[in-house]
Amino acid sequence: MSDIYIICVEDEPQVLDVVIRDLAKLEEVFPIEIAHSADEARQLISEIKEDGNRIGLAICDHIMPGDKGVDLMIEMQKDPFTEHTRKVLLTGQAGLEETIEAVNKAKLNRYISKPWKPQQILEVAVDELTTYVIEHEKELLPFMAVLDQERIQEAIRSKGYV
């Protein structure tokens, strides 16, 4: 079975540290990889793909040197490898137009504004990854320990598989 990765793209090391700390509970099931720019993220995505793994969740800052987070997420949406990846934009500076563009063109799943409340990123990640595994995995039991148990149990009951 291939691994399902979480990628975090953020240029500010302190913010990245907080995101990683907030998501630590998920790392036993979902390996977490980081990138400091859209270019680094593209390389990371390529490596994950080459290794035969998948990306279940991308959390991406909007304002970064080089390409903005929205641009990266639009690219991801157009790529068959990452079109089903759940996408979360993390920012304190996106304007309404950019947010609308992200939702419409990148099929953005969530938007989290900085500063966020403790547990908010973890709650969003659990919800989005639960949706991802229900939609893309046949065997759901391995995810029960860290994801939304009620939703996974319901999916097992309704789909008739474990």
C-alpha positions in Angstrom: 0.0 0.0 0.0 1.4 3.4 -0.9 1.8 6.1 1.6 -0.5 9.1 1.7 1.4 12.3 2.4 0.6 15.6 4.0 2.7 18.5 2.4 3.1 21.8 4.1 4.3 24.8 2.1 5.3 27.8 4.1 8.2 30.2 3.8 8.3 31.4 7.4 10.1 28.8 9.6 8.3 29.7 12.8 4.9 29.3 11.2 6.0 26.0 9.6 7.1 24.8 13.0 3.7 25.5 14.5 1.9 23.8 11.6 4.1 20.7 12.0 3.6 20.6 15.7 -0.2 21.0 15.3 -0.2 18.1 12.8 2.2 15.8 14.8 -0.7 13.4 15.9 -1.3 12.5 12.2 2.3 11.7 11.3 2.1 8.1 12.6 -0.2 7.4 9.6 0.4 10.2 7.2 4.1 11.2 6.6 4.5 15.0 6.6 6.9 16.7 4.2 7.7 20.4 4.1 8.6 22.9 1.4 9.6 26.6 1.8 8.4 27.8 -1.6 6.2 26.7 -4.5 9.3 25.6 -6.4 10.4 23.3 -3.5 6.8 22.0 -3.3 6.8 21.1 -7.0 10.1 19.1 -6.5 8.5 17.4 -3.4 5.4 16.5 -5.3 7.5 15.1 -8.1 9.5 12.9 -5.6 6.4 11.7 -3.9 4.9 10.7 -7.3 8.1 9.0 -8.4 8.2 6.9 -5.2 4.7 5.7 -6.0 3.0 7.5 -3.1 0.1 10.0 -3.0 -0.7 13.4 -1.4 -3.9 13.4 0.6 -3.5 17.0 2.0 -1.7 20.1 1.0 -1.6 23.0 3.4 -0.1 26.0 1.6 0.7 29.6 2.6 -0.6 32.2 0.2 2.1 34.9 0.3 5.5 33.4 -0.5 8.6 34.4 -2.5 8.1 33.5 -6.1 4.7 31.9 -6.9 1.8 32.5 -4.6 0.1 29.6 -2.8 -3.0 30.0 -5.0 -0.9 29.6 -8.1 0.5 26.4 -6.8 -2.9 25.1 -5.8 -4.3 25.9 -9.3 -1.4 23.9 -10.8 -2.1 21.0 -8.5 -5.8 21.0 -9.5 -4.9 20.8 -13.2 -2.4 17.9 -12.6 -4.1 14.4 -12.6 -1.7 13.3 -9.8 -2.8 16.0 -7.4 -6.3 17.0 -8.5 -7.9 14.9 -5.7 -5.5 16.2 -3.1 -7.4 18.1 -0.4 -6.2 21.7 -0.5 -6.0 24.2 2.4 -4.9 27.8 1.9 -3.2 29.3 5.0 -2.8 33.1 5.0 -3.4 36.4 6.7 -3.2 38.5 3.6 -5.2 37.1 0.7 -7.7 39.5 -0.7 -11.3 38.6 -1.5 -10.5 38.3 -5.3 -7.6 35.9 -4.6 -9.7 33.8 -2.2 -12.4 33.5 -4.8 -9.9 32.5 -7.4 -8.5 29.9 -5.1 -11.9 28.4 -4.4 -13.0 28.5 -8.1 -9.9 27.5 -9.9 -7.9 25.5 -7.4 -11.0 23.7 -6.0 -9.8 24.9 -2.6 -11.3 22.8 0.2 -10.6 25.2 3.1 -9.2 28.6 3.9 -7.5 29.2 7.3 -6.6 32.7 8.3 -3.6 33.6 10.4 -3.4 33.6 13.3 -5.5 30.4 13.8 -6.8 29.0 17.0 -5.0 26.0 18.6 -6.3 22.7 17.3 -7.9 24.5 14.2 -5.3 23.1 11.7 -5.5 19.6 13.2 -9.3 19.6 13.1 -9.3 20.8 9.4 -6.6 18.2 8.5 -8.5 15.4 10.2 -11.7 16.4 8.4 -10.1 16.7 5.0 -8.0 13.5 5.3 -11.1 11.6 6.4 -12.8 12.8 3.2 -9.8 11.9 1.1 -9.5 8.3 2.5 -13.2 7.6 2.3 -13.2 8.7 -1.4 -9.9 7.0 -2.4 -9.2 4.0 -0.1 -10.9 0.6 0.0 -9.4 -0.4 3.4 -10.4 2.2 6.0 -9.5 0.5 9.3 -5.8 1.6 9.3 -7.0 5.2 9.4 -9.4 4.9 12.4 -6.7 5.7 15.0 -6.1 9.3 13.8 -9.1 10.3 11.6 -12.8 10.9 12.2 -13.9 7.5 13.5 -17.6 8.1 13.2 -17.4 9.1 9.5 -15.1 6.1 8.8 -17.4 3.7 10.5 -20.4 5.1 8.6 -18.4 4.8 5.3 -17.5 1.2 6.2 -21.2 0.4 6.9 -22.6 2.2 3.8 -19.9 0.8 1.4 -20.0 -2.6 2.9 -16.2 -3.0 3.2 -13.5 -2.8 5.7 
